[in-house]
Amino acid sequence: MHNEGVTLTNEHWQAIIHNDSSYDSKFFYAVKSTGVFCRPSCKSRIPNKNNVRIFHHAEQALSENFRPCKRCKPNGLTLPNEEWVEQIKEYIEKHFDEALTLDILAEMCHGSPFHLQRTFKKMTAISPIEYIQQFRIVKAAEHLLHTNQPIKEISTAVGIENPEYFATLFKKKTGFTPTEYRKKNEMKERYNNEFLQK
């Protein structure tokens, strides 16, 4: 059941940017970049206009694989916690190289910072910030192994602007400084290559 016929009008857009609750019974809007749909009155961040789809019924948005917003609960529907946490992880994994805070995550994933923190930790046993750090360190380790990029560039590439903090965090998570990690793995690779050539 496609909904291509409903065009985003200026009236729709004004209702969305002004969180106009008088339109809540008239339409729902979905945001392609987040995969979430909301009521016009939702207080979440104003989306990019090009990413907005309009639906007359929540069922139409659901049938096109949009998920109900945790914040405004369109049509009384709520996203199961497991799915919400997966959505948060997906957002982190796509945007790990940007500045990410609990407030930004809550805004982008349509929930309150407190509820997001509590739910994420309950479902994964770690906080969202710890998950961000772990993901960044995994990506940094890949850069260290597969590129000759300087440590400072790798730090920035994984969303950590301060190279000293990056080195400290990397050592805390892996037991090695970034330089030690790179050297240790270069030696292992050299040994493996020599062994294979024998």
C-alpha positions in Angstrom: 0.0 0.0 0.0 2.1 2.9 -1.2 1.3 6.5 -0.2 3.0 8.4 -3.0 -0.2 10.5 -3.6 0.1 12.5 -0.4 2.3 15.5 -1.1 3.9 17.6 1.6 2.2 21.0 1.4 3.2 24.2 3.0 0.3 23.7 5.4 1.7 20.4 6.5 5.2 21.8 6.8 4.0 24.8 8.9 2.1 22.4 11.2 5.3 20.3 11.7 7.7 23.1 12.3 5.3 24.8 14.8 4.3 21.5 16.5 0.7 22.3 15.8 -1.5 19.8 17.8 -4.6 20.9 15.9 -3.3 18.8 13.0 -2.7 15.6 15.0 -5.9 14.1 13.9 -5.3 15.1 10.2 -2.0 13.5 9.3 1.2 11.9 10.4 4.7 12.6 9.1 7.6 10.2 8.6 11.3 11.0 8.3 13.1 8.9 5.8 16.6 9.4 7.4 15.5 8.1 10.9 12.8 5.7 9.8 10.4 7.1 12.4 6.9 8.6 12.1 5.4 11.3 14.3 2.3 13.4 15.1 2.7 17.0 13.9 2.8 18.2 17.5 5.9 16.1 18.2 8.7 18.2 19.9 11.5 16.3 18.2 14.1 18.1 16.1 12.7 19.7 12.9 13.6 17.3 10.1 15.1 18.0 6.7 12.1 18.9 4.5 13.3 16.6 1.7 13.2 13.6 4.0 9.5 14.1 5.1 6.7 11.8 3.9 3.0 12.5 4.8 0.5 9.8 5.8 -3.2 10.1 6.6 -3.2 7.0 8.8 -0.6 5.5 11.1 -1.2 2.1 9.5 0.1 3.5 6.2 3.4 4.6 7.8 3.7 1.2 9.5 3.1 -0.6 6.2 6.0 1.3 4.7 8.3 0.2 7.5 8.3 3.4 9.5 8.5 3.0 13.3 6.3 4.9 15.8 8.1 7.7 17.6 8.9 6.9 21.3 8.3 10.5 22.2 4.8 11.4 20.7 3.5 7.8 20.4 1.5 8.4 17.2 -1.9 6.7 17.3 -1.0 5.2 20.7 1.6 2.9 19.2 4.9 2.4 20.9 8.1 0.9 19.6 9.2 -2.2 21.6 12.4 -1.4 23.6 14.4 -4.0 21.7 13.7 -2.2 18.4 14.3 1.2 19.8 17.7 0.2 21.1 18.5 -1.3 17.7 17.5 2.0 16.2 19.8 3.9 18.6 22.7 1.6 17.8 22.1 2.0 14.1 22.2 5.8 14.5 25.5 5.6 16.5 27.1 3.3 13.9 26.2 5.7 11.1 27.2 8.9 13.0 30.0 7.7 15.3 32.4 10.2 13.6 30.2 13.2 14.6 29.9 14.8 18.0 27.4 12.6 19.9 25.9 13.3 23.3 23.0 11.7 25.2 20.9 14.8 24.3 21.6 14.5 20.6 20.8 10.8 20.6 17.6 11.4 22.5 16.6 14.1 20.0 17.5 12.0 16.9 15.9 8.8 18.3 12.8 10.5 19.6 12.9 10.0 23.4 14.0 11.7 26.6 17.8 11.5 27.6 16.8 9.8 30.9 14.6 7.2 29.3 17.0 6.5 26.5 19.9 6.0 29.0 17.9 3.8 31.3 16.4 1.6 28.5 19.7 1.3 26.6 21.6 0.2 29.7 18.8 -2.2 30.7 18.9 -3.9 27.2 22.6 -3.9 26.6 24.3 -3.7 30.0 26.3 -0.7 29.0 25.4 3.0 28.6 24.9 4.7 25.2 28.1 6.7 25.7 30.1 3.5 26.5 28.7 1.9 23.3 29.8 5.0 21.3 33.3 4.7 22.8 33.5 1.0 22.1 32.4 1.4 18.5 34.9 4.3 18.0 37.7 2.2 19.3 36.8 -0.8 17.0 36.8 1.6 14.1 40.1 3.2 15.2 41.7 -0.3 15.5 40.7 -1.0 11.9 42.3 2.3 10.8 45.5 1.4 12.7 45.7 -2.0 11.1 44.8 -1.1 7.5 46.1 2.4 7.0 49.2 4.5 7.6 47.2 7.5 8.8 48.7 9.4 11.7 47.1 8.8 15.1 45.7 12.4 15.1 43.9 11.8 11.9 42.5 8.5 13.1 41.3 10.2 16.3 39.4 12.8 14.3 38.1 10.2 11.8 36.4 8.3 14.6 34.8 11.4 16.2 37.3 12.2 18.9 38.8 15.7 18.4 41.4 15.4 21.3 44.2 13.0 20.3 45.5 12.8 23.9 42.0 11.7 25.1 41.8 9.3 22.2 45.1 7.7 23.2 44.0 7.4 26.8 40.7 5.9 25.9 42.3 3.5 23.4 44.7 2.2 26.0 41.9 1.9 28.6 39.8 -0.2 26.2 42.5 -2.3 24.5 45.5 -2.4 26.9 47.7 -0.7 24.3 48.4 2.8 23.1 47.5 3.3 19.5 51.2 3.2 18.5 51.8 0.0 20.5 48.7 -1.6 18.9 49.8 -0.7 15.4 53.4 -2.0 16.0 52.3 -5.2 17.7 50.0 -6.1 14.8 52.6 -5.1 12.1 55.0 -7.5 13.7 52.4 -10.3 13.9 51.5 -9.7 10.2 55.2 -9.7 9.2 55.7 -13.0 11.1 52.6 -14.5 9.4 53.8 -13.4 6.0 57.3 -14.9 6.6 55.8 -18.1 7.9 53.6 -18.4 4.8 56.5 -17.9 2.5 58.5 -20.7 4.0 
